[in-house]
Amino acid sequence: MMVGGKFLAHENPSYDGMALQLMNHVNFSPYWPPGFPYYLAFFHEVFGPGMLVARASMLVIYGAFSVMLYALVREFSSQWAANLAVLTFAVYPSYVRYAFNPSTEYPTAFCLLAVAYLTLRIARNPYYWEAALLGVSLAVLALVRSNSLGLAVIVPTYILMRTKKWAVALVSLLISSVLIGAWLWKAYELAGHFVLINDSNEENFVFANHPDTPLKVTCRDCPEEWHVPASFLRLEREIDYKPSAERQHVLRDATVHYVLARPDLFVVRMLIRFCAYFTFPIHYADPLVHHYEAGALMRRGTGALITVAEVCFFWPIIILAVIFCFNLPSFPEVREGILAMLGIAGVYAIPCWLTWSQARYAFPVIPVLAVFAFVLVNAVREKQWREIVRPVLISTRRRTAMLLALALFGYIQAEWILLIVSSNTWQQPIQRTAVLLLAPAEYLNAHDGIAHQRLK
């Protein structure tokens, strides 16, 4: 009722628009990945169009996410820990917000948990039906967030190395390949040329590594003030107003040129984006507070309180996960599974560190790290604390590495808080991101025109 008929933010209207295009068999070049639009299209076909249908459809994924989170924690720990994990994410601010917001966050989180869970089960006892489910999960994950495409190859390879069973690994690989290939063929028919799932990835790679992009700007939603250089504007216009096939050629050439010209700068940008990945999201109290100027003080105050609540979940989960990982020898029975989950989360996250990165992009990875945190919390109930952290107590190297990791996390949080306080992020209207409002009017006009053209 409070949300009304509007999307909250970001690219959500575009996903619903793409769903309608797919339903109406419109030819277009897919700028967004197709997985979530197809999901919305199914619900629109059954229940009709409208925002209520789109929002209600998210509750199905939220339920599936909760079940999968429970199953994964239960795989490593007790029923008590699994229940606590589900309860925690039921009141975690970001995970409440996106439970009714039609976006890719929850579908990606569910698929990532499903891939981790099925990978662990197959590595322990390989079954063909589970391998088939894993292949479907890998394909859906890649079609919802194309940055996870590498998992479709790496996970079956891991299963082959662990089980030595070619047939089981091949089932996962073939099923994911067939489903992804079916979309590639469909995208070719829609666009009239080859599209690697969707168009936006190469564009993000170029703009994120453009020489005129300030180092601290890791995404379009970053709250740091920056003035868009004229060369950046020219490149964006040149690319966006070209035909899709020609645009991809320009993007590839530009990407290779920028990276090879300054590989040192590329590495620095990667490290900064890595840090940005582990910041906490900022809340603006939407849609709890109406978007009226008279309520600006209430909006900022409520947003600040929700953000503080967010931190109360985010910080303990990350800190406990770091402590758990450095004391993994205390949990020999789950060591292989934890390393596999770390690998899956890392392969998923690396493309974000190569392109745009921000707190919202870590949404699917936080539940994976939370599994580690809840395993540690449950262990504290059953063992002495010194017994659990014995690996870091007896090893100076391990203890130093853990303290450095925690210090890095603390530094990232302190720098992020200083950036938020020093910028005027809290003053911005809710409907627009800070970067676009802080940019020159010329950029706003150009970007709005491009967005309008894409929507058409």
C-alpha positions in Angstrom: 0.0 0.0 0.0 2.8 2.4 0.9 4.8 1.6 -2.3 1.9 2.3 -4.6 2.5 1.6 -8.2 6.1 2.7 -8.5 9.4 0.8 -8.6 11.8 1.7 -5.9 14.9 2.4 -7.9 17.6 1.4 -10.3 16.9 -0.8 -13.4 13.7 -2.4 -12.1 11.3 -0.8 -14.6 13.5 -2.0 -17.4 13.1 -5.6 -16.3 9.3 -5.3 -16.3 9.5 -3.5 -19.7 11.6 -6.3 -21.2 9.1 -8.9 -19.8 6.4 -7.1 -21.8 8.5 -7.0 -24.9 9.1 -10.8 -24.6 5.4 -11.4 -24.1 4.6 -9.3 -27.2 7.3 -10.9 -29.4 9.0 -7.6 -30.1 12.4 -7.6 -31.8 15.0 -5.8 -29.8 18.6 -6.0 -28.7 18.6 -7.3 -25.1 20.4 -4.7 -23.0 19.4 -6.6 -19.8 19.8 -10.3 -19.0 16.7 -12.3 -19.8 16.3 -14.6 -16.7 14.3 -12.3 -14.5 12.2 -10.7 -17.3 11.1 -14.2 -18.3 10.1 -14.9 -14.7 8.0 -11.7 -14.6 6.5 -12.5 -18.0 5.3 -15.9 -16.7 3.4 -14.2 -13.8 2.1 -11.5 -16.1 0.8 -14.2 -18.5 -1.0 -16.0 -15.6 -2.2 -13.1 -13.5 -2.1 -10.2 -15.8 0.0 -7.0 -16.0 0.6 -4.6 -13.2 2.9 -3.7 -10.3 1.0 -5.8 -7.8 1.7 -9.0 -9.8 5.3 -8.1 -10.2 5.8 -7.4 -6.5 3.8 -10.5 -5.4 5.9 -12.7 -7.6 9.0 -11.8 -5.5 7.5 -13.5 -2.5 7.8 -16.8 -4.2 11.5 -16.3 -4.7 11.9 -15.0 -1.1 10.3 -18.2 0.2 12.6 -20.3 -2.0 15.6 -18.3 -0.8 14.6 -18.9 2.9 14.3 -22.6 2.3 17.6 -22.8 0.5 19.4 -20.8 3.2 17.9 -23.1 5.9 19.1 -26.2 4.0 22.6 -24.9 3.4 23.1 -23.9 7.1 21.6 -27.2 8.2 24.1 -29.0 6.0 27.0 -27.6 8.0 25.4 -27.0 11.4 22.4 -27.5 13.6 18.7 -26.9 13.1 19.0 -24.0 15.7 21.6 -22.3 13.5 19.5 -22.8 10.4 16.4 -21.3 12.0 18.4 -18.4 13.4 19.8 -17.7 9.8 16.3 -17.6 8.3 15.1 -15.4 11.1 18.0 -13.0 10.7 17.4 -12.5 7.0 13.7 -12.1 7.7 14.4 -8.8 9.5 17.6 -7.7 7.8 16.7 -4.3 6.2 18.1 -4.9 2.7 16.6 -8.3 2.5 13.2 -7.0 3.6 13.3 -4.2 1.0 14.1 -6.4 -2.0 11.5 -9.1 -0.9 8.8 -7.0 -2.5 10.9 -5.1 -5.1 11.0 -6.7 -8.6 14.7 -6.9 -9.2 17.5 -9.5 -9.7 18.8 -9.4 -6.2 16.7 -12.3 -4.7 16.7 -14.5 -7.8 20.5 -14.3 -7.9 20.9 -15.0 -4.2 18.6 -18.0 -4.4 20.4 -19.4 -7.4 23.8 -18.9 -5.8 22.7 -20.7 -2.7 21.2 -23.5 -4.8 24.4 -23.9 -6.8 26.5 -24.1 -3.5 24.1 -26.5 -1.9 23.9 -28.9 -4.9 27.6 -28.7 -5.5 28.3 -29.9 -1.9 25.8 -32.7 -2.1 27.0 -33.9 -5.5 30.7 -33.8 -4.3 29.7 -36.0 -1.4 27.3 -38.4 -3.2 26.9 -37.9 -6.9 23.4 -38.4 -8.3 22.3 -37.6 -11.8 19.1 -35.9 -10.8 21.0 -33.5 -8.5 23.5 -32.9 -11.3 20.6 -32.0 -13.6 19.2 -29.6 -11.0 22.6 -28.1 -10.7 22.8 -27.6 -14.5 19.4 -25.8 -14.4 20.6 -23.6 -11.4 23.8 -22.6 -13.2 21.9 -21.7 -16.4 19.3 -19.7 -14.6 22.0 -17.9 -12.5 23.9 -17.0 -15.7 20.7 -15.7 -17.4 19.7 -13.7 -14.4 23.2 -12.2 -13.8 25.5 -12.8 -16.8 28.6 -12.0 -14.7 28.1 -15.5 -13.2 28.6 -17.2 -16.6 32.0 -18.6 -15.6 30.4 -20.7 -12.9 28.7 -22.8 -15.6 32.1 -24.1 -16.5 34.0 -23.9 -13.3 31.5 -25.8 -11.1 31.2 -28.9 -13.3 35.0 -28.9 -13.5 35.2 -28.9 -9.7 32.7 -31.7 -9.6 34.7 -33.8 -12.0 37.9 -33.2 -9.9 36.1 -34.2 -6.7 34.1 -37.2 -7.9 36.1 -38.4 -10.9 32.8 -39.1 -12.5 32.7 -37.7 -16.1 29.1 -38.5 -16.7 27.8 -36.6 -13.6 29.9 -33.5 -14.4 28.8 -33.7 -18.0 25.1 -33.7 -17.1 25.5 -30.4 -15.3 27.6 -28.9 -18.1 25.3 -30.0 -20.9 22.1 -28.9 -19.3 23.4 -25.5 -18.5 24.9 -25.2 -22.0 21.7 -26.2 -23.7 19.6 -23.6 -21.7 22.1 -20.8 -22.2 22.5 -21.7 -25.8 18.8 -21.6 -26.3 18.7 -18.0 -25.1 21.8 -17.1 -27.3 19.9 -18.4 -30.3 16.7 -16.5 -29.2 18.8 -13.3 -28.7 20.3 -13.7 -32.1 16.8 -13.8 -33.6 15.7 -10.8 -31.6 18.7 -8.6 -32.3 19.8 -9.8 -35.7 23.4 -10.4 -34.5 25.2 -12.4 -31.8 24.7 -11.2 -28.2 26.6 -12.7 -25.3 23.4 -12.9 -23.1 23.0 -9.1 -22.9 24.6 -5.9 -24.1 25.3 -4.0 -20.8 28.3 -5.9 -19.6 30.9 -4.6 -22.1 29.5 -1.1 -21.8 30.0 -1.2 -18.0 33.5 -2.5 -18.4 34.5 0.4 -20.7 33.0 3.2 -18.6 34.3 1.7 -15.3 37.8 1.7 -16.8 37.7 4.9 -18.8 40.8 7.1 -18.1 38.6 10.1 -17.2 36.5 8.2 -14.7 37.7 9.2 -11.2 39.3 6.4 -9.2 36.9 6.6 -6.3 33.8 6.4 -8.6 33.1 2.7 -8.7 29.5 2.8 -10.0 26.9 5.2 -11.2 25.2 5.1 -7.8 28.3 6.1 -5.9 27.7 9.1 -3.5 30.9 10.8 -4.3 30.6 14.1 -6.1 32.3 14.1 -9.6 32.1 16.2 -12.7 31.7 14.1 -15.8 34.5 14.9 -18.3 33.5 15.9 -21.8 35.4 13.0 -23.4 33.4 10.6 -21.2 30.1 12.2 -22.4 31.2 11.9 -26.0 32.1 8.3 -25.7 28.8 7.5 -24.0 26.8 9.2 -26.7 28.9 7.7 -29.5 28.3 4.2 -28.1 24.6 4.5 -27.1 23.4 5.9 -30.4 25.1 3.4 -32.6 23.5 0.2 -33.8 23.9 -2.6 -31.2 26.3 -4.7 -33.3 28.5 -1.7 -34.1 28.3 -0.6 -30.5 29.8 -3.9 -29.3 32.7 -3.6 -31.7 33.5 0.0 -30.4 33.2 -1.3 -26.8 35.6 -4.2 -27.3 38.2 -1.9 -29.0 37.9 0.7 -26.3 38.2 -1.8 -23.5 41.4 -3.4 -24.9 42.9 0.0 -25.5 42.2 1.4 -22.0 43.4 -1.8 -20.2 46.6 -2.2 -22.2 47.5 1.5 -22.1 47.4 1.6 -18.3 47.5 -1.9 -16.7 48.7 -0.4 -13.4 45.6 1.9 -13.3 43.4 -1.1 -14.1 44.8 -3.0 -11.1 44.3 0.1 -8.8 40.7 0.4 -10.0 40.1 -3.3 -9.3 41.4 -2.9 -5.7 39.1 0.1 -5.1 36.1 -1.8 -6.5 37.0 -4.7 -4.3 36.7 -2.4 -1.3 33.5 -0.8 -2.6 32.0 -4.3 -2.8 32.2 -4.7 1.0 30.5 -1.4 2.0 27.0 -1.3 3.4 24.1 0.1 1.4 22.5 3.5 2.3 18.8 3.6 3.0 16.6 6.6 2.3 13.4 5.4 4.1 11.6 4.9 0.8 8.7 4.0 0.7 8.1 4.5 4.5 8.2 8.3 4.2 6.3 10.2 1.4 8.4 12.1 -1.1 7.5 15.6 0.0 10.0 18.4 0.7 8.3 19.1 4.0 9.2 15.7 5.2 12.9 15.9 4.3 14.1 15.9 7.9 11.9 12.9 8.7 13.1 11.1 5.6 16.8 11.7 6.4 16.3 10.7 10.0 14.4 7.5 9.2 16.8 6.6 6.5 19.7 7.1 8.9 18.1 4.8 11.5 17.4 2.1 8.9 21.0 2.4 7.7 22.3 2.0 11.3 20.1 -1.1 11.6 21.6 -2.4 8.3 25.1 -2.0 9.8 24.0 -4.0 12.9 23.5 -7.0 10.6 26.2 -6.5 8.0 29.2 -5.9 10.3 28.7 -8.9 12.6 28.1 -11.3 9.7 31.3 -10.2 7.9 33.4 -10.2 11.1 32.2 -13.6 12.2 32.7 -15.0 8.7 36.3 -13.7 8.6 37.1 -15.2 12.0 35.5 -18.5 10.9 37.6 -18.7 7.7 40.9 -18.2 9.5 40.0 -20.8 12.1 38.8 -23.4 9.5 41.1 -26.1 10.9 38.8 -26.3 13.9 36.0 -27.5 11.6 37.7 -30.3 9.6 34.4 -32.0 8.9 33.2 -29.0 6.8 36.5 -27.8 5.4 36.1 -29.0 1.8 32.5 -27.6 1.6 33.5 -24.2 3.0 36.4 -23.9 0.5 34.0 -24.8 -2.4 31.5 -22.1 -1.2 34.3 -19.5 -1.0 35.3 -20.4 -4.5 31.8 -20.1 -5.8 31.3 -16.7 -4.1 34.7 -15.5 -5.4 34.1 -16.5 -9.0 30.7 -14.8 -8.9 32.1 -11.6 -7.4 35.3 -11.1 -9.6 33.4 -9.6 -12.6 32.0 -6.9 -10.3 35.6 -6.0 -9.3 36.4 -5.7 -13.0 33.5 -3.4 -13.8 31.1 -1.4 -11.6 31.0 -2.3 -8.0 28.9 -1.2 -5.0 27.2 -2.6 -1.9 24.1 -3.7 -3.7 26.1 -6.0 -5.9 27.2 -8.1 -2.9 23.5 -8.8 -2.0 23.7 -12.5 -3.2 27.1 -13.1 -1.6 26.2 -11.9 1.9 24.0 -15.0 2.6 26.9 -17.3 1.6 29.2 -15.5 4.1 26.4 -15.6 6.7 26.5 -19.4 6.5 30.0 -19.3 7.9 28.9 -16.8 10.6 26.1 -19.0 11.8 28.2 -22.1 11.8 30.7 -20.2 14.1 27.8 -19.0 16.4 26.5 -22.5 16.8 30.0 -23.8 17.6 30.3 -21.2 20.4 27.2 -22.8 22.0 28.9 -26.2 22.0 32.6 -25.6 22.5 34.9 -23.3 24.4 35.9 -20.1 22.5 39.6 -20.8 22.9 39.1 -24.3 21.4 37.4 -22.7 18.4 40.1 -20.0 17.7 43.0 -22.3 18.5 44.4 -22.1 14.9 45.0 -18.4 15.2 46.3 -18.7 18.8 49.0 -21.1 17.9 50.0 -19.7 14.5 51.5 -16.2 14.4 51.1 -16.0 10.6 47.4 -17.0 10.7 46.7 -14.6 13.5 48.4 -11.7 11.7 46.6 -12.5 8.5 43.2 -12.5 10.3 43.9 -9.2 12.1 45.0 -7.6 8.8 41.8 -8.8 7.1 39.7 -7.4 9.9 41.7 -4.2 9.9 41.1 -3.8 6.1 37.4 -4.3 6.6 37.4 -1.7 9.4 39.3 0.7 7.1 36.8 0.2 4.3 33.9 0.9 6.7 35.5 4.0 8.1 36.4 5.4 4.7 32.8 4.8 3.5 31.3 6.5 6.5 33.6 9.5 6.0 32.5 9.7 2.3 28.9 9.5 3.2 29.1 12.2 5.9 31.3 14.5 3.7 29.0 14.3 0.7 25.5 15.5 0.4 24.1 12.0 -0.2 21.5 12.3 2.5 20.1 15.5 1.0 19.2 13.8 -2.3 15.6 13.1 -3.4 14.9 9.4 -3.1 13.9 8.7 -6.7 17.4 9.6 -8.2 20.8 8.3 -7.5 23.4 10.7 -6.1 25.8 10.5 -9.0 23.2 11.6 -11.6 22.1 14.5 -9.4 25.6 15.7 -8.7 26.6 15.5 -12.4 26.2 18.5 -14.8 22.9 19.1 -16.5 24.4 18.2 -19.8 25.0 14.6 -18.6 21.5 14.4 -17.1 19.9 15.4 -20.3 22.0 12.9 -22.3 21.4 10.1 -19.9 17.7 10.6 -19.6 17.5 10.6 -23.4 19.4 7.4 -23.6 17.2 5.8 -20.9 14.1 6.9 -22.7 15.3 5.4 -26.0 16.1 2.1 -24.3 12.7 2.0 -22.7 11.1 2.6 -26.1 
